[in-house]
Amino acid sequence: MGEPILAAELARFAAATLSGQPPADVIASVRQRVLDVLGLCVAAYRLPTSVAASGYAADQGGRPEAYAVGVAQALPAAQAAFANGVLAHSLDYDDTHLPSVLHPSAGVIPAALAAAQASGASGADTVAAIAAGLEITVRLGMAGYDTTLGNSVFFEHGQHATSICGTMGGAAAAALLMGLGEDGVRDALGVAASFASGIIEANRTGGTVKRLHCGWAAHSAVTAASLVGRGFTGPPTVLEGRFGFFEAFIRDDKTDLSQVLDGLGDRWAVPGVFFKPYPANHFTHTAIDAGLALRARGLPLDRIEHIELRVPYAVIRTIGQPISGKRAPETGYQAQFSGPYAVVAGLVGGSGLGVGLDDFTDDLARDPWRRALMAKVDVVADERCDEIYPHQFPAVVRVRTDDGREWTEEVLANRGGPARPLSDAELSRKFRENVSGRLPDEAAETVRDQVLALDRLPGVADVLRPLTHLEGVSL
């Protein structure tokens, strides 16, 4: 017997998940993630890039198959997936798997919802397909996690594992919902691998292109499945082959193939994916928590002389370099990737679950008082944080005040993960705040109730339809 062909094994797992339904905790987790993604899509519609992406999708024309948030008319499934995928990831508020450090829901869920509407799939099948797609995404991401390096090889190569692996998981979900069966999922993986893409230089030096990544992943996923439905096929060894997915993206013999199949179908990663309590790069969250804790202890902000943000070495490139830019972000978007801004946002406190969307505006990023505090922040590597990363994104904040006192706060586990989970009430609050001002309260509660019963609904179109007309939005 030879080695198992990975795409075939993943396709078999996906088909079995659809026919047998996933475990109860996985179903519950998927429902929560769909609610989270839809709330994020509504919240993101305030961004010019969201209007641009949705307008682009609407302008393409074609058969009306699926709804996109904020777009009145139904769109072709791939375009609806694109628009919703852009919105889902645009606020950097979507969930994260550790230690692969990718965001699985923002690409997979928009692809699955679009495919489900186009095919008329049931809510139960949609939930099962999303579960399979998320699991495949995470497992492919983990295949690129180097335990010696303690980091994702995708990340080290400048690649966005979120969009690259999300294309694959989304394609599997879409193929299931289009009724393509096990063979169709295998071929969809084979085709989607040629569409997968994304580089993350924008994390360091700016630009809004990263907001497109999950939209393109979702679009590619639906497109790949649709083309397979019309007869296209993919190479059977698309993942492990000499010129396959892992060789192309990971290289250097760093691929851990055991992560793809070990425990597949028995040990699920989906329920352990971290929700985000704050709308910022996940590396910054424990810095925010530390700032909130210091604020609660009564740290006098007007007496601060110096702040040291100690984090894992690997994250400094994203939230601490170049330090001049991180101390003086020009936009709210840049502030989402700034360690100094995260500490200050926590120290000041704000909206949401402690720090929310209203705390990441262009005006606040350029606020002189906040910049004066940010100028006092150094971002440095911490050995103990290195030992924990990337299973958590820990931070230690040390503050020296002008009276000679030193204030220290350690946050070694992320809020929103298994060690510090968000409750159903907190996730519902996040959803309500994300849709506030754009969706009437009654409609918001209806959507929430439908999503939390998604696996019992005959279809998903009625869930999306109320989100096509947002207050203050015309497209």
Phi, psi and omega per residue, in radians:
M1 nan 2.293 3.096
G2 -1.477 -3.140 3.092
E3 -1.173 2.583 3.117
P4 -1.139 2.519 3.067
I5 -1.465 2.076 -2.897
L6 -1.098 -0.792 -3.115
A7 -1.065 -0.686 3.120
A8 -1.129 -0.691 3.133
E9 -1.188 -0.706 3.093
L10 -1.149 -0.673 3.106
A11 -1.133 -0.691 3.107
R12 -1.111 -0.740 3.086
F13 -1.066 -0.797 -3.107
A14 -1.094 -0.783 -3.139
A15 -1.126 -0.677 3.111
A16 -1.169 -0.621 3.105
T17 -1.127 -0.708 -3.141
L18 -1.184 -0.711 -3.082
S19 -1.357 -0.530 -3.063
G20 -1.838 -0.221 -3.063
Q21 1.191 2.473 -3.106
P22 -1.333 2.971 3.117
P23 -1.064 2.815 -3.048
A24 -1.060 -0.701 -3.121
D25 -1.195 -0.512 3.090
V26 -1.252 -0.741 3.094
I27 -1.043 -0.807 3.133
A28 -1.069 -0.706 -3.139
S29 -1.145 -0.733 3.126
V30 -1.085 -0.765 3.120
R31 -1.011 -0.773 3.119
Q32 -1.065 -0.683 -3.084
R33 -1.261 -0.592 3.049
V34 -1.141 -0.749 3.089
L35 -1.054 -0.751 -3.132
D36 -1.083 -0.823 -3.098
V37 -1.112 -0.760 -3.125
L38 -1.144 -0.683 3.063
G39 -1.089 -0.697 3.121
L40 -1.145 -0.664 3.117
C41 -1.078 -0.758 3.118
V42 -1.128 -0.798 -3.116
A43 -1.084 -0.629 -3.064
A44 -1.289 -0.205 -3.069
Y45 -1.215 -0.115 3.070
R46 -1.333 -0.193 -3.037
L47 -1.532 2.428 3.068
P48 -1.002 -0.604 3.131
T49 -1.163 -0.548 3.098
S50 -1.174 -0.787 3.106
V51 -1.077 -0.702 3.136
A52 -1.119 -0.806 -3.108
A53 -1.162 -0.763 -3.134
S54 -1.178 -0.695 3.085
G55 -1.099 -0.712 3.080
Y56 -1.047 -0.814 -3.118
A57 -1.084 -0.760 -3.126
A58 -1.134 -0.604 -3.097
D59 -1.244 -0.250 -3.084
Q60 -1.306 -0.365 -3.134
G61 1.189 -2.972 3.129
G62 1.974 -3.058 -3.061
R63 -1.196 2.271 3.099
P64 -1.298 1.953 -3.054
E65 -2.197 -0.490 -3.002
A66 -2.685 2.737 -3.101
Y67 -1.679 2.506 2.994
A68 -2.033 2.517 -3.115
V69 -1.061 2.234 3.080
G70 1.432 0.054 3.136
V71 -1.992 2.108 -2.987
A72 -1.143 -0.752 -3.071
Q73 -1.599 2.608 3.048
A74 -1.185 2.628 -3.065
L75 -2.116 2.889 2.920
P76 -0.983 2.562 -3.013
A77 -0.962 -0.742 -3.110
A78 -1.135 -0.628 3.124
Q79 -1.268 -0.662 3.061
A80 -1.107 -0.711 3.102
A81 -1.099 -0.740 3.111
F82 -1.036 -0.911 -3.079
A83 -1.055 -0.824 -3.125
N84 -1.201 -0.588 3.105
G85 -1.157 -0.676 3.066
V86 -1.064 -0.840 -3.116
L87 -1.103 -0.709 -3.033
A88 -1.073 -0.545 -3.057
H89 -1.817 -0.110 -2.935
S90 -1.206 -0.470 -3.099
L91 -1.661 0.051 -3.057
D92 0.869 0.776 -3.066
Y93 -2.100 0.102 -3.050
D94 -1.611 2.886 -2.948
D95 -1.192 2.851 -3.055
T96 -2.403 2.350 2.991
H97 -1.686 2.395 3.069
L98 -2.127 2.465 0.187
P99 -1.653 0.175 -3.127
S100 -1.192 -0.368 3.125
V101 0.998 0.899 3.000
L102 -2.279 2.846 -3.064
H103 -1.944 1.649 -2.940
P104 -1.310 -0.550 -2.957
S105 -1.313 -0.557 -2.990
A106 -1.186 -0.372 3.059
G107 -1.740 -0.740 -3.035
V108 -1.236 -0.805 -3.043
I109 -1.150 -0.811 3.067
P110 -1.036 -0.666 3.095
A111 -1.108 -0.802 -3.103
A112 -1.161 -0.741 -3.138
L113 -1.114 -0.677 3.115
A114 -1.172 -0.795 -3.139
A115 -1.129 -0.656 3.139
A116 -1.134 -0.694 3.105
Q117 -1.179 -0.728 -3.117
A118 -1.120 -0.599 -3.069
S119 -1.705 -0.189 -3.077
G120 1.295 0.466 -3.112
A121 -1.168 2.677 3.132
S122 -1.301 2.859 3.058
G123 -1.079 -0.676 -3.133
A124 -1.113 -0.769 3.121
D125 -1.168 -0.605 3.116
T126 -1.115 -0.784 3.115
V127 -1.081 -0.772 -3.135
A128 -1.114 -0.722 -3.137
A129 -1.163 -0.701 3.079
I130 -1.078 -0.769 3.131
A131 -1.006 -0.819 3.140
A132 -1.121 -0.743 -3.137
G133 -1.112 -0.740 3.103
L134 -1.107 -0.747 -3.121
E135 -1.111 -0.742 3.116
I136 -1.118 -0.742 3.122
T137 -1.005 -0.854 -3.104
V138 -1.130 -0.744 -3.091
R139 -1.170 -0.648 3.058
L140 -1.181 -0.650 3.065
G141 -1.114 -0.722 3.127
M142 -1.192 -0.457 3.065
A143 -1.103 -0.393 3.099
G144 -1.742 0.225 3.089
Y145 -1.598 2.148 -3.102
D146 -1.709 1.932 -3.107
T147 -1.142 -0.557 3.107
T148 -1.208 -0.772 3.119
L149 -1.262 -0.522 -3.080
G150 1.246 0.549 -3.116
N151 -2.792 2.920 3.085
S152 -1.320 2.293 3.075
V153 -1.188 -0.592 3.024
F154 -0.922 -0.880 -3.095
F155 -1.068 -0.759 -3.130
E156 -1.089 -0.511 3.128
H157 -1.529 0.053 -3.130
G158 1.385 0.269 -3.093
Q159 -1.701 2.548 3.136
H160 -1.618 1.678 -3.121
A161 -1.013 -0.522 3.132
T162 -0.975 -0.903 -3.092
S163 -1.409 -0.572 -3.121
I164 -1.189 -0.921 3.139
C165 -1.312 -0.543 3.112
G166 -1.125 -0.573 3.043
T167 -1.033 -0.727 -3.104
M168 -1.210 -0.856 3.126
G169 -1.121 -0.681 3.103
G170 -1.125 -0.662 3.123
A171 -1.133 -0.696 3.094
A172 -1.095 -0.775 3.129
A173 -1.101 -0.804 -3.124
A174 -1.100 -0.726 3.136
A175 -1.086 -0.713 3.087
L176 -1.039 -0.811 -3.045
L177 -1.280 -0.390 3.062
M178 -1.487 0.060 3.073
G179 1.301 0.467 -3.075
L180 -1.460 -0.192 3.070
G181 1.257 -3.016 -3.056
E182 -1.059 -0.792 -3.132
D183 -1.134 -0.657 3.131
G184 -1.156 -0.655 3.080
V185 -1.110 -0.762 3.129
R186 -1.030 -0.801 -3.128
D187 -1.233 -0.598 3.098
A188 -1.097 -0.684 3.041
L189 -1.075 -0.723 -3.120
G190 -1.152 -0.628 3.113
V191 -1.366 -0.756 -3.069
A192 -1.086 -0.508 -3.129
A193 -1.049 -0.496 3.116
S194 -1.405 -0.163 3.119
F195 -1.766 -0.318 -2.997
A196 -1.163 2.388 -3.069
S197 -2.867 3.019 3.047
G198 2.397 2.183 3.021
I199 -2.086 2.708 -2.913
I200 -2.005 0.428 3.114
E201 -1.066 -0.480 3.130
A202 -1.070 -0.450 3.064
N203 -1.035 -0.595 -3.054
R204 -1.521 -0.821 -2.898
T205 -2.145 0.108 3.010
G206 1.793 3.127 -3.005
G207 1.782 2.614 -3.063
T208 -1.794 0.135 -3.065
V209 -1.046 -0.534 -3.121
K210 -1.021 -0.484 3.112
R211 -1.126 -0.367 3.116
L212 -1.402 -0.344 -2.906
H213 -1.021 -0.857 -3.097
C214 -1.280 -0.477 3.028
G215 -1.132 -0.780 3.114
W216 -1.163 -0.639 3.084
A217 -1.067 -0.807 -3.134
A218 -1.150 -0.742 3.091
H219 -1.057 -0.801 -3.136
S220 -1.115 -0.663 -3.135
A221 -1.094 -0.847 -3.132
V222 -1.176 -0.700 3.124
T223 -1.092 -0.771 3.138
A224 -1.053 -0.821 3.132
A225 -1.106 -0.700 -3.141
S226 -1.110 -0.706 3.139
L227 -1.204 -0.625 3.051
V228 -1.111 -0.692 3.076
G229 -1.057 -0.394 3.115
R230 -1.728 0.103 2.993
G231 2.043 -0.128 3.097
F232 -1.224 2.632 3.115
T233 -2.282 2.837 3.121
G234 -2.095 2.835 3.119
P235 -1.172 2.371 -3.100
P236 -1.087 -0.530 -3.138
T237 -1.764 0.669 -3.063
V238 -1.037 -0.491 -3.094
L239 -1.515 -0.991 -2.984
E240 -1.692 -0.018 -3.059
G241 -1.154 2.873 -3.092
R242 -0.983 -0.603 3.110
F243 -2.065 0.615 -3.061
G244 -1.671 -2.942 -3.040
F245 -0.970 -0.882 -3.061
F246 -1.220 -0.681 3.109
E247 -1.150 -0.692 -3.099
A248 -1.197 -0.720 -3.025
F249 -1.703 -0.699 -3.004
I250 -1.692 -0.819 3.080
R251 0.998 -2.990 2.983
D252 0.960 0.391 3.133
D253 0.965 0.553 -3.110
K254 -1.616 -0.108 -3.041
T255 -1.223 2.273 3.068
D256 -1.807 1.564 -3.054
L257 -1.155 -0.371 3.126
S258 -1.090 -0.483 -3.123
Q259 -1.189 -0.353 -3.092
V260 -1.330 -0.760 -2.981
L261 -1.954 -0.400 -3.054
D262 -1.042 2.141 3.106
G263 1.244 0.202 -3.092
L264 -1.070 2.155 -3.108
G265 1.618 -0.323 3.116
D266 -1.891 -0.713 -3.116
R267 -1.977 1.915 -3.029
W268 -1.725 2.351 3.074
A269 -1.501 -0.399 -2.971
V270 -0.938 -0.851 -3.089
P271 -1.139 -0.330 -3.118
G272 -1.620 0.027 3.112
V273 -1.191 2.353 -3.021
F274 -1.364 2.244 2.929
F275 -1.397 2.666 3.100
K276 -1.716 2.138 3.032
P277 -1.428 -0.324 -3.056
Y278 -2.216 2.530 -3.082
P279 -1.486 1.188 -3.104
A280 -2.701 2.868 3.059
N281 -0.842 2.372 -2.994
H282 -1.100 -0.442 3.104
F283 -1.071 -0.408 -3.062
T284 -1.543 -0.165 -2.921
H285 -1.141 -0.704 -3.141
T286 -1.251 -0.456 3.014
A287 -1.144 -0.708 3.058
I288 -1.081 -0.814 3.129
D289 -1.020 -0.736 3.130
A290 -1.116 -0.737 3.091
G291 -1.083 -0.745 3.098
L292 -1.071 -0.725 -3.137
A293 -1.155 -0.720 3.112
L294 -1.143 -0.670 3.080
R295 -1.071 -0.763 3.139
A296 -1.128 -0.476 3.121
R297 -1.430 -0.096 3.076
G298 1.596 0.396 3.102
L299 -0.978 2.162 3.140
P300 -1.357 1.927 -3.034
L301 -1.148 -0.531 -3.091
D302 -1.355 -0.056 -3.124
R303 -1.964 0.133 -3.108
I304 -1.268 2.257 3.047
E305 -1.778 -0.663 -3.068
H306 -2.703 2.518 3.085
I307 -2.228 2.282 3.066
E308 -2.022 2.059 3.062
L309 -1.739 1.950 -3.093
R310 -1.787 2.160 -3.029
V311 -2.460 3.004 3.027
P312 -1.058 2.518 -3.100
Y313 -0.975 -0.691 -3.018
A314 -1.143 -0.403 -3.075
V315 -1.575 -0.184 -3.077
I316 -1.067 -0.631 -3.137
R317 -1.019 -0.578 -3.075
T318 -1.522 -0.738 -3.002
I319 -1.961 -0.018 -3.105
G320 -2.312 0.049 -3.123
Q321 -2.359 2.459 -0.208
P322 -1.211 2.436 -2.998
I323 -1.099 -0.553 3.125
S324 -1.091 -0.698 3.117
G325 -1.277 -0.651 -3.135
K326 -1.218 -0.457 3.082
R327 -1.425 -0.230 -3.084
A328 -2.480 1.083 3.122
P329 -1.087 2.500 -3.117
E330 -1.567 -0.393 -3.081
T331 -2.337 2.847 3.044
G332 -1.070 -0.582 3.116
Y333 -1.140 -0.778 3.082
Q334 -1.103 -0.601 3.125
A335 -1.102 -0.488 3.128
Q336 -1.146 -0.296 -3.121
F337 -1.995 0.386 -3.085
S338 -1.973 2.071 3.042
G339 -1.090 -0.814 3.103
P340 -1.014 -0.728 3.131
Y341 -1.142 -0.671 -3.130
A342 -1.059 -0.792 3.115
V343 -1.056 -0.818 -3.109
V344 -1.135 -0.717 3.107
A345 -1.037 -0.715 3.081
G346 -1.154 -0.725 3.140
L347 -1.095 -0.623 -3.124
V348 -1.421 -0.595 -3.099
G349 1.358 2.856 -3.094
G350 -3.019 -2.356 -2.959
S351 -1.693 -2.984 3.052
G352 1.080 -2.386 3.140
L353 -1.564 0.414 3.140
G354 2.429 -0.833 2.985
V355 -2.429 2.239 -3.039
G356 -2.288 -2.906 -3.064
L357 -1.021 -0.627 -3.113
D358 -1.188 -0.177 -3.137
D359 -1.639 0.021 -3.137
F360 -2.190 1.164 3.094
T361 -1.902 2.836 3.096
D362 -1.081 -0.696 -3.121
D363 -1.107 -0.761 3.139
L364 -1.207 -0.602 3.102
A365 -1.063 -0.567 -3.099
R366 -1.759 0.083 -3.107
D367 -1.063 2.170 -3.070
P368 -1.016 -0.686 -3.111
W369 -1.146 -0.767 3.105
R370 -1.142 -0.678 3.133
R371 -1.154 -0.575 3.097
A372 -1.116 -0.681 3.071
L373 -1.217 -0.741 3.139
M374 -1.068 -0.564 3.141
A375 -1.115 -0.321 -3.131
K376 -1.605 0.029 -3.046
V377 -1.720 2.217 2.936
D378 -1.874 2.468 3.096
V379 -1.940 2.050 -3.031
V380 -2.305 2.805 3.138
A381 -1.389 2.570 3.140
D382 -2.278 2.210 -3.051
E383 -1.117 -0.702 -3.135
R384 -1.164 -0.643 3.072
C385 -1.131 -0.652 3.099
D386 -1.056 -0.626 -3.118
E387 -1.192 -0.492 -3.096
I388 -1.552 -0.683 -3.115
Y389 -1.111 2.532 -0.001
P390 -1.754 0.417 3.070
H391 -1.263 -0.403 2.938
Q392 -2.490 2.917 3.058
F393 -1.988 1.282 -2.988
P394 -1.274 2.835 3.072
A395 -2.620 2.586 2.999
V396 -2.187 2.199 3.126
V397 -1.993 2.180 3.093
R398 -2.053 2.246 -3.111
V399 -2.135 2.305 3.035
R400 -1.912 2.254 3.119
T401 -1.827 2.923 -3.005
D402 -1.263 -0.082 3.058
D403 -1.679 0.168 3.087
G404 1.536 -0.047 -3.141
R405 -1.364 2.619 3.025
E406 -2.075 2.223 3.138
W407 -1.915 2.256 -3.113
T408 -2.256 2.406 3.057
E409 -2.384 2.209 3.115
E410 -1.905 2.295 3.045
V411 -2.257 1.824 -2.983
L412 -1.803 -0.094 3.095
A413 -2.380 2.419 -3.078
N414 -1.338 2.371 2.950
R415 -1.170 2.396 -3.117
G416 1.766 -0.160 3.083
G417 -1.738 -3.118 -3.090
P418 -1.000 -0.544 -3.129
A419 -1.332 -0.479 -3.133
R420 -2.442 1.157 -2.988
P421 -1.207 2.651 2.964
L422 -1.433 2.391 3.127
S423 -1.333 2.899 3.044
D424 -1.002 -0.674 3.140
A425 -1.133 -0.690 3.121
E426 -1.189 -0.688 3.106
L427 -1.174 -0.650 3.084
S428 -1.163 -0.664 3.094
R429 -1.123 -0.735 3.094
K430 -1.037 -0.771 3.117
F431 -1.076 -0.829 -3.120
R432 -1.066 -0.716 -3.141
E433 -1.222 -0.564 3.114
N434 -1.192 -0.570 -3.105
V435 -1.711 -0.087 -3.088
S436 -1.028 2.335 3.138
G437 1.469 -0.186 3.124
R438 -2.049 -0.373 -3.110
L439 -2.352 2.211 3.104
P440 -0.976 2.609 -3.075
D441 -0.967 -0.736 -3.099
E442 -1.130 -0.740 3.109
A443 -1.142 -0.683 3.128
A444 -1.071 -0.753 -3.140
E445 -1.177 -0.623 3.106
T446 -1.117 -0.808 3.112
V447 -1.066 -0.782 -3.137
R448 -1.017 -0.849 -3.110
D449 -1.106 -0.678 3.124
Q450 -1.150 -0.759 -3.120
V451 -1.124 -0.711 -3.120
L452 -1.295 -0.050 2.989
A453 -2.127 0.422 -2.976
L454 -0.983 -0.681 -3.092
D455 -1.238 -0.087 3.106
R456 -1.929 0.068 -3.127
L457 -1.568 2.618 3.121
P458 -1.246 -0.384 3.131
G459 -2.864 -3.096 -3.048
V460 -2.034 -0.130 -3.080
A461 -1.048 -0.689 -3.114
D462 -1.152 -0.397 3.087
V463 -1.262 -0.710 -3.073
L464 -1.407 -0.533 -3.002
R465 -0.980 -0.755 -3.140
P466 -1.116 -0.326 -3.099
L467 -1.527 -0.031 -3.117
T468 -1.397 -0.368 3.135
H469 -2.062 1.752 -3.130
L470 -1.775 2.518 3.123
E471 -1.129 2.305 3.136
G472 1.416 0.141 -3.126
V473 -2.143 2.340 3.084
S474 -2.373 1.987 3.129
L475 -2.584 nan nan
